[in-house]
Amino acid sequence: MLPWCQPALVSLSAAKQQGKLPHALLLGLDAGFGAEELMRHIAQMALCTNVQASGACGQCKSCQLQQAGNHPDFYEIYADGNQIKVDQIRGLCQSLTQTAQQAGFRVAIIFACERMNTAAANALLKTLEEPGAQTLLLLQTNRIGQLLPTIRSRCQRVLVQEPNRQQVRDWLSENMTLDSDPCWCLPIVGGPLALAQALTDGRYQQLLSLRQGWQQALSHGHINATLQGIIDKHMLDAIGVFYLVIRQSLLKNQQLTLVQRAALAELAGRLMRINQQLLSMPTINSLALCQDFVLEYKKVMDY
């Protein structure tokens, strides 16, 4: 269990022991910070017949079924393509009306629940308004604002304090050897779990190369062949690192004039807009745009 998620599980375990577990929980946390792992720990705890202070016992029949991946009273819903569709939710709600086969809770997790289309969200509302006994709905999202207010109001929030960079470094250090602080790229990779993966699969080294390449490009006024090769293959990462390099320049360079700061802030904002465009328009000539941005940065710094 990730250390920043543990307090939430402990609190809910106490509620289960006291017979006060809510019928619906809403977690606003990204998968990169352990949302899926926490949801499954909560589900296993709710299904456990011998709950401990720290969560499920791991030994009872229910826990064994859960660990084997075939608990008959546990359900998971993922998006079908880009949406969670009404038939998925209707099927889930129908299953939750049936008698629990293990004579305990029936638990369902809806991952990325903001992807429910309108019909699916309305279908879920009926179950949220009239939940069956010993039914637990777990909703996970990193975009709570996109959920219907009526859904949010019928769920109890699971509060998780996202770790700061020192906590992430401490957690990483417990699992691997760090030669330097890798947390600068957290906004790009999407959270501690993704950063740990990047450190082991070579992506982090690529991000380092991008950072060095952009720093050289901004200093010299042009993109070299090595950086160009990386940009062509990994454009989203390249744009993300470019943005962080410019942002760092804004934060650390105390000699910038107000005009320069405003120009660099505008430049960074345009980079983020291009990043969004790349998600829907992958054919955009982003290399040429990046070269233009490098020249523009050089011009701003030469004011």
C-alpha positions as a printed NumPy array, in Angstrom:
array([[  0.   ,   0.   ,   0.   ],
       [  1.356,   3.412,  -0.962],
       [  2.053,   5.442,   2.195],
       [ -0.047,   8.462,   1.157],
       [ -3.064,   6.18 ,   0.543],
       [ -2.798,   4.261,   3.82 ],
       [ -4.655,   6.792,   6.043],
       [ -7.767,   6.612,   3.853],
       [ -7.82 ,   2.815,   4.037],
       [ -7.332,   2.846,   7.817],
       [-10.222,   5.289,   8.248],
       [-12.57 ,   3.218,   6.09 ],
       [-11.501,  -0.006,   7.819],
       [-12.577,   1.519,  11.129],
       [-15.919,   2.461,   9.574],
       [-16.401,  -1.131,   8.385],
       [-15.581,  -2.499,  11.841],
       [-18.179,  -0.142,  13.336],
       [-20.81 ,  -1.027,  10.733],
       [-20.728,   2.519,   9.328],
       [-19.334,   1.968,   5.845],
       [-21.135,   4.289,   3.364],
       [-22.944,   2.906,   0.332],
       [-20.956,   5.039,  -2.141],
       [-17.433,   6.459,  -2.078],
       [-15.875,   8.924,  -4.512],
       [-12.098,   9.114,  -4.922],
       [-10.673,  12.089,  -6.785],
       [ -7.173,  10.785,  -7.479],
       [ -5.218,   9.976, -10.618],
       [ -4.111,   6.429, -11.371],
       [ -0.503,   7.654, -11.337],
       [ -0.87 ,   8.404,  -7.623],
       [ -2.227,   4.951,  -6.788],
       [ -5.976,   5.412,  -7.289],
       [ -6.567,   1.966,  -8.757],
       [ -4.521,   0.236,  -6.069],
       [ -6.367,   2.099,  -3.305],
       [ -9.776,   1.303,  -4.823],
       [ -8.955,  -2.401,  -4.899],
       [ -7.682,  -2.333,  -1.317],
       [-10.935,  -0.673,  -0.218],
       [-12.949,  -3.254,  -2.145],
       [-11.054,  -6.151,  -0.585],
       [-11.483,  -4.608,   2.864],
       [-15.245,  -4.24 ,   2.341],
       [-15.551,  -7.862,   1.227],
       [-13.308,  -9.19 ,   4.02 ],
       [-15.05 , -11.036,   6.857],
       [-12.295, -10.297,   9.385],
       [-11.287,  -6.683,   8.799],
       [ -8.145,  -5.448,  10.557],
       [ -7.182,  -1.891,  11.463],
       [ -4.996,  -1.64 ,   8.36 ],
       [ -7.467,  -3.234,   5.936],
       [ -8.404,  -6.719,   4.782],
       [ -7.053,  -9.676,   6.738],
       [ -5.81 , -11.439,   3.61 ],
       [ -6.646, -14.857,   5.076],
       [-10.433, -15.332,   5.066],
       [-12.263, -17.074,   2.227],
       [-13.435, -13.753,   0.803],
       [ -9.881, -12.396,   0.708],
       [ -8.637, -15.563,  -0.96 ],
       [-11.331, -15.306,  -3.625],
       [-10.442, -11.663,  -4.178],
       [ -6.738, -12.42 ,  -4.462],
       [ -7.503, -15.17 ,  -6.976],
       [ -9.509, -12.684,  -9.041],
       [-12.798, -14.583,  -8.946],
       [-14.861, -13.154,  -6.09 ],
       [-18.504, -13.496,  -7.229],
       [-19.645, -10.324,  -5.438],
       [-17.006,  -7.999,  -6.874],
       [-17.419,  -6.008, -10.098],
       [-15.233,  -3.61 , -12.085],
       [-16.31 ,  -1.188, -14.8  ],
       [-13.913,   0.412, -17.295],
       [-14.658,   2.677, -20.229],
       [-15.699,   0.906, -23.413],
       [-13.578,   2.962, -25.775],
       [-13.869,   6.588, -24.683],
       [-17.118,   6.184, -22.76 ],
       [-18.759,   4.177, -20.032],
       [-22.037,   3.277, -21.682],
       [-25.512,   2.918, -20.293],
       [-25.671,  -0.842, -20.905],
       [-22.571,  -1.321, -18.743],
       [-24.136,   0.584, -15.847],
       [-27.526,  -1.052, -16.234],
       [-25.889,  -4.469, -16.177],
       [-23.922,  -3.53 , -13.074],
       [-26.975,  -2.175, -11.268],
       [-28.891,  -5.357, -12.084],
       [-26.061,  -7.481, -10.672],
       [-26.025,  -5.429,  -7.478],
       [-29.684,  -6.243,  -6.823],
       [-28.903,  -9.955,  -6.561],
       [-28.199, -11.673,  -3.259],
       [-24.511, -11.725,  -2.337],
       [-23.11 , -15.208,  -2.906],
       [-20.701, -14.877,   0.013],
       [-23.376, -13.437,   2.342],
       [-21.493, -10.16 ,   2.728],
       [-21.048,  -6.967,   0.754],
       [-21.444,  -6.579,  -2.984],
       [-18.783,  -4.167,  -4.219],
       [-18.324,  -2.43 ,  -7.566],
       [-15.562,  -0.114,  -8.772],
       [-16.206,   2.302, -11.632],
       [-12.83 ,   3.514, -12.892],
       [-12.618,   6.926, -14.617],
       [-16.282,   7.437, -13.802],
       [-16.272,  10.877, -15.446],
       [-16.439,   8.955, -18.735],
       [-20.007,   7.861, -18.082],
       [-22.24 ,   9.256, -20.787],
       [-25.41 ,  11.055, -19.728],
       [-27.607,   7.979, -19.947],
       [-25.121,   5.91 , -17.927],
       [-24.844,   8.581, -15.236],
       [-28.617,   8.795, -14.942],
       [-28.869,   5.01 , -14.687],
       [-26.321,   5.005, -11.865],
       [-28.24 ,   7.711, -10.016],
       [-31.134,   5.33 ,  -9.404],
       [-28.858,   2.905,  -7.563],
       [-27.183,   5.728,  -5.641],
       [-30.575,   7.008,  -4.529],
       [-31.87 ,   3.586,  -3.458],
       [-28.854,   1.388,  -2.683],
       [-29.41 ,  -2.166,  -1.579],
       [-28.25 ,  -3.362,   1.825],
       [-24.523,  -4.104,   2.058],
       [-23.829,  -2.586,  -1.34 ],
       [-20.726,  -0.47 ,  -1.885],
       [-20.117,   1.593,  -5.014],
       [-16.577,   2.921,  -5.483],
       [-16.185,   5.73 ,  -8.018],
       [-12.725,   6.83 ,  -9.142],
       [-11.939,   9.925, -11.187],
       [ -9.277,  12.58 , -11.573],
       [-11.844,  15.006, -13.018],
       [-14.453,  15.391, -10.298],
       [-15.767,  18.58 , -11.879],
       [-16.991,  16.589, -14.885],
       [-19.328,  14.454, -12.756],
       [-22.983,  15.337, -12.361],
       [-23.493,  17.298,  -9.117],
       [-26.255,  14.841,  -8.215],
       [-23.746,  11.985,  -8.332],
       [-21.14 ,  13.868,  -6.311],
       [-23.687,  14.769,  -3.652],
       [-24.68 ,  11.134,  -3.126],
       [-21.141,   9.896,  -2.517],
       [-18.834,  10.307,   0.456],
       [-15.457,  11.661,  -0.595],
       [-12.345,   9.595,   0.037],
       [ -9.718,  12.177,   0.953],
       [ -6.135,  11.473,  -0.042],
       [ -3.39 ,  14.046,   0.355],
       [ -1.178,  13.777,  -2.715],
       [  2.483,  13.382,  -1.733],
       [  4.879,  16.278,  -2.029],
       [  8.158,  15.835,  -3.87 ],
       [ 10.094,  14.899,  -0.743],
       [  7.601,  12.136,   0.038],
       [  7.856,  10.865,  -3.526],
       [ 11.656,  10.862,  -3.321],
       [ 11.533,   8.997,  -0.01 ],
       [  9.18 ,   6.396,  -1.469],
       [ 11.311,   5.952,  -4.582],
       [ 14.484,   5.657,  -2.481],
       [ 12.953,   2.76 ,  -0.569],
       [ 12.499,   0.845,  -3.811],
       [ 15.495,   1.831,  -5.944],
       [ 18.811,   3.686,  -5.957],
       [ 18.564,   7.306,  -7.071],
       [ 21.58 ,   9.156,  -8.453],
       [ 19.705,  12.469,  -8.61 ],
       [ 16.264,  13.918,  -7.958],
       [ 13.913,  12.662, -10.703],
       [ 10.821,  14.475,  -9.434],
       [ 11.217,  17.411, -11.826],
       [  9.397,  15.362, -14.495],
       [  6.376,  14.369, -12.37 ],
       [  4.061,  16.721, -14.333],
       [  5.024,  14.894, -17.533],
       [  4.874,  11.257, -16.46 ],
       [  1.722,  11.683, -14.364],
       [  2.536,  10.615, -10.815],
       [  4.879,   8.575,  -8.592],
       [  3.895,   5.176, -10.02 ],
       [  4.519,   6.332, -13.572],
       [  7.817,   7.91 , -12.492],
       [  8.951,   4.638, -10.926],
       [  8.149,   2.904, -14.214],
       [  9.992,   5.577, -16.201],
       [ 13.092,   5.069, -14.057],
       [ 13.169,   1.377, -14.913],
       [ 12.146,   1.304, -18.581],
       [ 14.476,   4.002, -19.94 ],
       [ 11.913,   6.755, -20.369],
       [ 13.469,   8.872, -17.63 ],
       [ 16.863,   8.853, -19.363],
       [ 15.104,   9.996, -22.519],
       [ 13.474,  12.852, -20.607],
       [ 16.878,  13.852, -19.248],
       [ 18.255,  13.896, -22.789],
       [ 15.357,  16.073, -23.87 ],
       [ 15.96 ,  18.518, -21.03 ],
       [ 19.638,  18.818, -21.878],
       [ 18.839,  19.173, -25.574],
       [ 16.293,  21.935, -25.002],
       [ 18.654,  23.82 , -22.708],
       [ 21.311,  23.737, -25.424],
       [ 18.789,  24.712, -28.1  ],
       [ 17.605,  27.72 , -26.118],
       [ 21.195,  28.764, -25.533],
       [ 22.334,  28.376, -29.16 ],
       [ 19.112,  29.325, -30.927],
       [ 18.614,  26.125, -32.937],
       [ 17.624,  22.461, -32.52 ],
       [ 20.457,  20.009, -33.169],
       [ 20.076,  16.718, -35.05 ],
       [ 20.053,  14.55 , -31.91 ],
       [ 17.227,  16.52 , -30.326],
       [ 15.356,  16.556, -33.62 ],
       [ 15.463,  12.749, -33.733],
       [ 13.969,  12.47 , -30.25 ],
       [ 11.284,  15.05 , -31.014],
       [ 10.178,  13.143, -34.107],
       [  9.616,   9.949, -32.082],
       [  8.401,  11.331, -28.744],
       [  6.694,  14.629, -29.446],
       [  4.407,  14.793, -26.404],
       [  7.301,  14.221, -24.011],
       [  9.42 ,  16.71 , -25.945],
       [  6.791,  19.447, -25.676],
       [  6.271,  18.69 , -21.977],
       [  9.987,  18.977, -21.2  ],
       [ 10.277,  22.135, -23.309],
       [  7.486,  23.692, -21.238],
       [  9.229,  22.776, -17.958],
       [ 12.547,  24.215, -19.159],
       [ 10.893,  27.547, -19.994],
       [  8.96 ,  27.519, -16.728],
       [ 12.187,  26.905, -14.807],
       [ 13.764,  29.844, -16.593],
       [ 10.887,  32.021, -15.404],
       [ 11.239,  30.852, -11.813],
       [ 15.013,  30.98 , -11.448],
       [ 16.149,  33.908, -13.577],
       [ 15.675,  36.887, -11.277],
       [ 17.147,  39.307, -13.828],
       [ 14.246,  39.013, -16.276],
       [ 12.332,  42.209, -16.938],
       [  8.547,  42.337, -16.636],
       [  8.297,  42.405, -20.428],
       [ 10.48 ,  39.294, -20.718],
       [  8.486,  37.478, -18.043],
       [  5.217,  38.252, -19.796],
       [  6.609,  37.094, -23.144],
       [  7.934,  33.82 , -21.696],
       [  4.658,  33.155, -19.886],
       [  2.796,  33.619, -23.165],
       [  5.275,  31.303, -24.881],
       [  4.753,  28.605, -22.244],
       [  0.987,  28.918, -22.593],
       [  1.192,  28.465, -26.344],
       [  3.305,  25.351, -25.84 ],
       [  0.599,  23.816, -23.682],
       [ -2.009,  24.614, -26.32 ],
       [  0.109,  22.83 , -28.915],
       [  0.402,  19.888, -26.543],
       [ -3.398,  19.649, -26.47 ],
       [ -3.599,  19.962, -30.251],
       [ -1.175,  17.063, -30.663],
       [ -3.624,  14.774, -28.878],
       [ -6.199,  15.321, -31.632],
       [ -3.978,  16.459, -34.542],
       [ -0.89 ,  14.208, -34.533],
       [  0.071,  15.363, -38.05 ],
       [  0.805,  18.923, -36.93 ],
       [  4.339,  20.038, -37.896],
       [  5.396,  20.437, -34.3  ],
       [  9.127,  20.284, -35.05 ],
       [  8.883,  23.449, -37.133],
       [  6.781,  25.043, -34.416],
       [  9.358,  24.119, -31.782],
       [ 12.131,  25.679, -33.856],
       [ 10.041,  28.831, -34.105],
       [  9.595,  28.806, -30.332],
       [ 13.346,  28.404, -29.798],
       [ 13.989,  31.424, -31.996],
       [ 11.282,  33.378, -30.209],
       [ 12.784,  32.476, -26.817],
       [ 16.206,  33.632, -28.012],
       [ 14.703,  36.902, -29.21 ],
       [ 12.978,  37.485, -25.854],
       [ 16.164,  36.796, -23.906],
       [ 18.145,  39.155, -26.141],
       [ 15.846,  42.12 , -25.393]])
